[in-house]
């Protein structure tokens, strides 16, 4: 198959390039968010939002609990904890109820940053809801995709296809 200059190969592949399309969209959203934060004089990455926002909304939490509620890996939460702890935005301490567990909490600097970011986050939320409506309910389609993968993972689907060949 020859490639025509100027065409969008990933888009042309439809569902076959689903992962590439999702990564491209995620990168575009993250880059736009970074520009907005920078324009407001804030060094903040979109990937930190879930952990920081959960701590702001619900208070101290363990790494495993945050990973579970956000649907991300323990390692991802740990990396965010380490980088935000070094930046002075998050603190961690032994859980008084379970010494094997560490509780994360926003530091006073973290609380101040969240107060500064809350208007931006509200604007992000409004823009995302409007964008989702404009695009015809992508969030619902993504929820269906997540459920389909939970019901039958891609690895199982590929394995089954290969066995049929």
N, C-alpha and C positions, 0 to 999 in steps of 0.2 A: 504494500500500500504506500503510495507516494504522499508526501506531505506538501500541501499547498501553502506557500508563504503567506503569512497574514491570517491564517485560520487558527482556531483555538482547538487543538487536538484533544485536550482534556474534556472540553464541553462536547465535542463531537462524539466522544465515546459513550455518553449517556451514563447509564448505571454501571457500566464496566469500569469507569474511572471514579466511582463514588468516593473512595478514600482520598484520592488526589483532589477532587472537587471540595470535599469538606476541609482538607488541610489548607487549600488555597483561600477558601472563605474565612477560615479561622485566622490565617495570617493577615488577610486584608482588614478584618475587624480589629485585630490586635494592633496593627499599624495605625489605623485611624484613632483608636483609643490612645495610643502613645502620643500622637500629635496633639490630641485634646489636652491630655495631662501636661505635656510640655508647654503648650500655649498658656496654661494656667500656672506655670512655674512649679509643677509637682513632678517629682521623680517617682512614678508608680507604674507597675506593669499589670496588665489585665489579669495575668495568671495568679496574682496575689489576692485578687478581689474576694474569691470565695472564702478563703481562710480568714482574712481580715474582717470581712463583713459578718461572718458567723460569730466571731469573737465579739464584735461590736454589738450585735443583736442579742446574743444569748449568753455572753460572759465566758468564763473559763471553760475550756474543753480539752479533752485528750486528742492526741494525734489520730488514733484509730477511730474515734467518734467523728472527728472532722472528715476523715477520709470516707467513712460510711455515708454520712449525710450529704457530702458533695459528690459522691460517686467517682472518686479519684483514688489513686494509689496512696498507700501509706508513705511510700518514698517521696511522692510529690508533696504531700503535706509536710514531711520532715524537711525537705529542701527549702520550702517556703519558710518554715519555722526558723531554720538556721540562718537564712539570709535576712529575714526580718528581725531576728534577735540581734544579729550583728549590727543592723541599722538602728537598733534601739527602739523598735516599734512593738516588739513582742517580748514577753518574758516567759520563762518556763520554770516550774517548780514541781517537786514531788507531790503527788496527790495524797492528801492526808488519809484518805480512805483506802488507798492501795499504793504502797511504796514502789511497786513495779511500773507504775504509770506516771507520766509527766503531764501536768496541766499547763496549757498555754493561756496566756492572758495578754490583753493589750496593755502596753506601758502607758504612762501619762502622755508621752510623745505620740504613741499610736492612737490614743483617744483624740488628741488634738488634730492629728492628720485625718482621722475619720470625719470629724466635725467639718474640716475644710473640704473634704471630698464629697460629703453627703449631697450637696446641691448638684455636683457633677454626676454623681451616681443616679440621682433622680432624673436628670436630663438624659443620661444614657438609657435608663429604663423607659422613659417616654418615647425616645427615638426608636428603641428596639421594638417596642409594642407597635408603633406606627409602621415600621419597616416590615414586621411580621404580617400585619394586616395587608399592607401594600403587595406583599409577595404571596398572598393567598394562604396564610396559615402554615408557614414552614415549621414552626415550633411543634404543632400537632403532628406533622409528617415525620419530624425527627423523633418524636416520642413513639410513633408507630414503628419506625426503623429500629430504635433501641429495643422495643419489645420483641420485634421479630428476631433480632440477634440474641436476645436473652432466651427466647423460646428455642432457637436453633442457631448456634454460633456459625460464623462464616467458615471456620475450620471444618466443621461437620458437613456443611453444604459442599465445600470443595472436595473433601474426602469422598463423599457420596458420589459426586459427579465423576471423579477419577475412577472410582470402582465400577461405574456404569460403562466407562469407555473400554 
